[in-house]
Amino acid sequence: MTYYRRHIFFCTNIRDEGATRPSCGRCGSAAIRDYAKRRVKELGLAGKGGVRVNTAGCLDRCEEGPVAVVYPEAVWYTYVDEEDVEEIVTSHLRDGVPVERLKI
């Protein structure tokens, strides 16, 4: 058994102002990551055998962002707001059912 059942990584990379590519960090991804982390704890999913919410540097899918990826399934998501991430947390992280409408 792995230490965590699921692991979600949120890109929080911030490119310089005027960069030619977008960056997840300029879309509020750090605040969304914090929201996901809080919800995972509130739902009792955090810790050994559960779910880990992590920050990632650039995941290099900038034009599809903001992005997050869930392992071990390797499901890539884009999201707009806390409601989208709530659906990822409850449906995928808690119940094991990927959210089709948010998949990249």
For each residue, the residues with C-beta under 8 A, 3 or more apart:
1: 49
2: 5 72
3: 48 49
4: 7 48 49 50 51 52
5: 2 49 50 51
6: 50 51 52 70 71 72 73 92 93
7: 4 51 52 54 70 71 72
8: 36 51 52 53 54 68 69 70 71 88 93
9: 54 55 56 59 68 69 71
10: 24 29 30 32 33 36 53 54 55 56 66 67 68
11: 24 25 29 56 57 58 59 61 65 66 67 68
12: 24 25 29 30 33 55 56 57
13: 23 24 25 56 57 58 59 62
14: 23 25 26
15: 19 21 22 23 25 26 62
16: 19
17:
18:
19: 15 16 22 23
20:
21: 15 62 63
22: 15 19 26 27 62 63 65
23: 13 14 15 19 26 27 58 62 65
24: 10 11 12 13 27 29 58 59 62 65 66 67
25: 11 12 13 14 15 29 30
26: 14 15 22 23
27: 22 23 24 65 66
28: 31 32 66
29: 10 11 12 24 25 32 33 65 66
30: 10 12 25 33 34 55
31: 28 34 35
32: 10 28 29 35 36 66 79 81 82 85
33: 10 12 29 30 36 37 53 55 68
34: 30 31 37 38
35: 31 32 38 39 82 85 86
36: 8 10 32 33 39 40 53 68 85 88 89
37: 33 34 40 41 46 53
38: 34 35 41 42
39: 35 36 42 43 85 86 89
40: 36 37 43 45 46 50 51 53 89 93
41: 37 38 44 45 46
42: 38 39
43: 39 40 89 90 94
44: 41 50
45: 40 41 50 51 89 93 94
46: 37 40 41 50 51 52 53
47: 50
48: 3 4
49: 1 3 4 5
50: 4 5 6 40 44 45 46 47
51: 4 5 6 7 8 40 45 46 93 94
52: 4 6 7 8 46
53: 8 10 33 36 37 40 46
54: 7 8 9 10
55: 9 10 12 30 33
56: 9 10 11 12 13 59 69
57: 11 12 13
58: 11 13 23 24 62
59: 9 11 13 24 56 67 69
60:
61: 11 64 65 67 76 104
62: 13 15 21 22 23 24 58 65
63: 21 22
64: 61 67 76 78 104
65: 11 22 23 24 27 29 61 62 78
66: 10 11 24 27 28 29 32 78 79
67: 10 11 24 59 61 64 76 77 78 104
68: 8 9 10 11 33 36 76 77 79 85 88
69: 8 9 56 59 74 75 76 77
70: 6 7 8 73 74 75 77 88 92 93 98
71: 6 7 8 9 74
72: 2 6 7
73: 6 70 92 98
74: 69 70 71
75: 69 70 92 98 103
76: 61 64 67 68 69 103 104
77: 67 68 69 70 84 88 99 102 103 104
78: 64 65 66 67 102 104
79: 32 66 68 84 85 88 102
80: 83 84
81: 32 84 85
82: 32 35 85 86
83: 80 86 87
84: 77 79 80 81 87 88 99 102
85: 32 35 36 39 68 79 81 82 88 89
86: 35 39 82 83 89 90
87: 83 84 90 91 99 102
88: 8 36 68 70 77 79 84 85 91 92 93 99 102
89: 36 39 40 43 45 85 86 92 93 94
90: 43 86 87 93 94 95
91: 87 88 94 95 97 98 99
92: 6 70 73 75 88 89 95 96 97 98 99
93: 6 8 40 45 51 70 88 89 90
94: 43 45 51 89 90 91
95: 90 91 92
96: 92
97: 91 92
98: 70 73 75 91 92 103
99: 77 84 87 88 91 92 102 103
100: 103
101:
102: 77 78 79 84 87 88 99
103: 75 76 77 98 99 100
104: 61 64 67 76 77 78
